[in-house]
Amino acid sequence: YYRALQDGPISVVLPIDKLSILISIAFAYIIFKERLTRRSGLGLAMIVAGTLGMVVL
């Protein structure tokens, strides 16, 4: 992460870092059969919306 920040622009590195939560949740769902609660889903949606907002604006 820090190496990527040194080599690349933060506008590219940060969204990739923040969206890694999607991979973690997908892994937990597929491998461990964990369910996503309504509260967790709302939090995830807010993280994704905020990250996409940073990319677009």
Backbone as CSV, one residue per row, in Angstrom:
resi,resn,N_x,N_y,N_z,CA_x,CA_y,CA_z,C_x,C_y,C_z
1,TYR,0.823,-1.183,0.000,0.000,0.000,0.000,0.870,1.252,0.000
2,TYR,1.815,1.293,0.918,2.667,2.479,0.990,3.567,2.599,-0.230
3,ARG,3.999,1.472,-0.733,4.820,1.495,-1.950,3.997,2.019,-3.133
4,ALA,2.742,1.561,-3.204,1.868,2.038,-4.284,1.629,3.538,-4.163
5,LEU,1.494,4.027,-2.938,1.318,5.465,-2.751,2.556,6.250,-3.161
6,GLN,3.735,5.659,-2.964,4.964,6.330,-3.373,5.098,6.362,-4.892
7,ASP,4.680,5.277,-5.545,4.880,5.160,-6.993,3.735,5.716,-7.824
8,GLY,2.516,5.668,-7.309,1.373,6.069,-8.115,0.592,7.193,-7.481
9,PRO,-0.307,7.777,-8.245,-1.128,8.866,-7.709,-2.160,8.327,-6.711
10,ILE,-2.401,9.099,-5.673,-3.332,8.664,-4.638,-4.746,8.510,-5.183
11,SER,-5.085,9.246,-6.225,-6.427,9.157,-6.804,-6.689,7.798,-7.445
12,VAL,-5.649,7.042,-7.722,-5.798,5.691,-8.279,-5.662,4.642,-7.186
13,VAL,-4.721,4.852,-6.277,-4.420,3.852,-5.250,-5.526,3.769,-4.202
14,LEU,-6.011,4.881,-3.728,-6.986,4.898,-2.639,-8.288,4.183,-2.974
15,PRO,-8.917,4.416,-4.128,-10.153,3.680,-4.419,-9.946,2.164,-4.483
16,ILE,-8.826,1.739,-4.991,-8.549,0.296,-5.041,-8.436,-0.253,-3.630
17,ASP,-7.771,0.477,-2.761,-7.633,0.053,-1.369,-8.982,0.001,-0.676
18,LYS,-9.800,1.009,-0.847,-11.082,1.069,-0.151,-12.069,0.029,-0.672
19,LEU,-11.993,-0.313,-1.940,-12.918,-1.313,-2.486,-12.470,-2.744,-2.207
20,SER,-11.318,-2.912,-1.578,-10.884,-4.268,-1.220,-11.818,-4.898,-0.199
21,ILE,-12.620,-4.104,0.485,-13.605,-4.631,1.429,-14.615,-5.520,0.699
22,LEU,-14.899,-5.214,-0.560,-15.815,-6.051,-1.342,-15.258,-7.455,-1.528
23,ILE,-13.980,-7.553,-1.766,-13.337,-8.857,-1.936,-13.384,-9.629,-0.631
24,SER,-13.140,-8.950,0.478,-13.183,-9.607,1.785,-14.574,-10.145,2.101
25,ILE,-15.590,-9.369,1.824,-16.956,-9.802,2.106,-17.375,-10.919,1.159
26,ALA,-16.991,-10.830,-0.099,-17.301,-11.909,-1.044,-16.607,-13.201,-0.627
27,PHE,-15.368,-13.110,-0.180,-14.635,-14.274,0.301,-15.340,-14.900,1.501
28,ALA,-15.759,-14.074,2.452,-16.462,-14.583,3.639,-17.779,-15.245,3.253
29,TYR,-18.470,-14.687,2.278,-19.753,-15.241,1.843,-19.568,-16.570,1.116
30,ILE,-18.612,-16.623,0.214,-18.409,-17.824,-0.611,-17.735,-18.944,0.176
31,ILE,-16.675,-18.642,0.868,-15.884,-19.672,1.544,-16.497,-20.065,2.886
32,PHE,-16.862,-19.084,3.699,-17.324,-19.361,5.060,-18.840,-19.363,5.205
33,LYS,-19.561,-19.089,4.116,-21.033,-19.087,4.103,-21.619,-18.110,5.124
34,GLU,-20.942,-16.991,5.328,-21.449,-15.978,6.253,-22.529,-15.146,5.563
35,ARG,-23.508,-14.780,6.327,-24.600,-13.954,5.806,-24.316,-12.479,6.080
36,LEU,-24.804,-11.646,5.210,-24.644,-10.211,5.351,-25.915,-9.664,5.986
37,THR,-25.798,-9.068,7.182,-26.967,-8.499,7.847,-27.372,-7.202,7.158
38,ARG,-28.533,-6.750,7.477,-29.031,-5.504,6.885,-28.123,-4.332,7.263
39,ARG,-27.699,-4.312,8.510,-26.827,-3.235,8.986,-25.472,-3.290,8.286
40,SER,-24.921,-4.478,8.155,-23.634,-4.625,7.465,-23.762,-4.264,5.994
41,GLY,-24.866,-4.659,5.376,-25.100,-4.335,3.976,-25.210,-2.832,3.756
42,LEU,-25.863,-2.159,4.698,-25.984,-0.704,4.600,-24.613,-0.043,4.737
43,GLY,-23.823,-0.529,5.676,-22.468,0.004,5.843,-21.616,-0.222,4.607
44,LEU,-21.720,-1.415,4.040,-20.972,-1.725,2.820,-21.409,-0.820,1.670
45,ALA,-22.702,-0.618,1.545,-23.212,0.254,0.483,-22.698,1.685,0.656
46,MET,-22.617,2.143,1.898,-22.119,3.492,2.155,-20.632,3.607,1.828
47,ILE,-19.865,2.571,2.149,-18.434,2.579,1.813,-18.241,2.625,0.303
48,VAL,-18.985,1.789,-0.400,-18.869,1.743,-1.867,-19.322,3.063,-2.486
49,ALA,-20.431,3.612,-1.997,-20.928,4.884,-2.534,-19.920,6.009,-2.289
50,GLY,-19.342,6.041,-1.105,-18.339,7.066,-0.807,-17.098,6.934,-1.668
51,THR,-16.669,5.700,-1.865,-15.486,5.469,-2.706,-15.765,5.859,-4.153
52,LEU,-16.905,5.460,-4.649,-17.259,5.829,-6.024,-17.445,7.344,-6.157
53,GLY,-17.959,7.975,-5.100,-18.081,9.430,-5.112,-16.731,10.114,-5.198
54,MET,-15.726,9.546,-4.509,-14.375,10.109,-4.596,-13.808,9.969,-6.004
55,VAL,-14.111,8.844,-6.637,-13.573,8.609,-7.981,-14.216,9.546,-8.996
56,VAL,-15.513,9.726,-8.901,-16.238,10.527,-9.883,-15.972,12.019,-9.692
57,LEU,-15.950,12.458,-8.445,-15.765,13.887,-8.187,-14.318,14.145,-8.104
